């Protein structure tokens, strides 16, 4: 196939915040050959290449002076199946949640807690997506990436990806690696993870004795729909800040002042605080200033009510960050990638 280039294209449909900026050049890559063509085209024009997936973890504050390449490769397949352990592979451009549904239809467990996360398969390892007690590192086998410098393909196994909370080697070196496809180890007899938040209780309310991965997925979809705004209706990029990690001493000092502090010990002397709780407690939940605001059901989510610029969203984030620093002495780190 040959890459179809478009000049000065609006990126509004390609970022879930729904921010209006334009890309100097834009194209969609459906296979490895088109990815390589994109790299060569950008180099020929003397422009950087910006790779995007679902645009769900992106804050665009200005027009993009680059060739924006949207990963649009599709497909998922079973690579091996010993009756219990099943290794599956999906192309980078697959919509993450379509892929999760496909694994559940195959009778495979492992990704059910990650249901309804926006974005694509190729973007998932970038920030080691996680929800309801599972991160993709828990089921990850390997991925194939293109080395943008040498043009060679390289495989990365789990140990080589440097996965951490919303972090990976690929996020730290965005100019270097371009993820093409990802492999996961799933199970026909999965160990379900039900201990995060209301998952177990919601399953119990439904009454079934032995929940399946599909049951867990259904419950998590319902919980997410209650708390997180649908980007098709209200522009957003999920959690805007990471949950900050502080020392046990700092957490104790905060708990002395705020007895209802939400904190999760990490087992290494560090404690993760719920940023949503901090922002909520500081009174920002439901705050609105013109076209930008803080979601009324989840204080960690910034929203575009329509027509907001990336700069306005970034400015609101700065105000919240400063307020949290003053009130709690905690520094919040932004989760989406900023351009
Ligand atoms: N909380 C509040 N007020 C709020 C929001 C949260 O008090 O407005 C409290 C909750 O009551 C709860 C705690 O904070 O005790 C944690 O809230 P929640 O379970 O909603 O999760 P979160 O820490 O805010 C994280 C992820 C989400 C993921 C959920 C569920 C991060 C930055 N966010 O949110 O991921 O879906 O857990 O696992 O780690 C994302 O990264 O974009 C994302 C949506």
Boltz pocket constraint, residues with backbone or C-beta under 6 A from the ligand:
constraints:
  - pocket:
      binder: B
      contacts: [[A, 130], [A, 131], [A, 132], [A, 133], [A, 196], [A, 197], [A, 227], [A, 237], [A, 238], [A, 239], [A, 240], [A, 241], [A, 242], [A, 243], [A, 262], [A, 274], [A, 275], [A, 276], [A, 277], [A, 278], [A, 280], [A, 285], [A, 295], [A, 297], [A, 298], [A, 299], [A, 300], [A, 335]]
      max_distance: 6.0
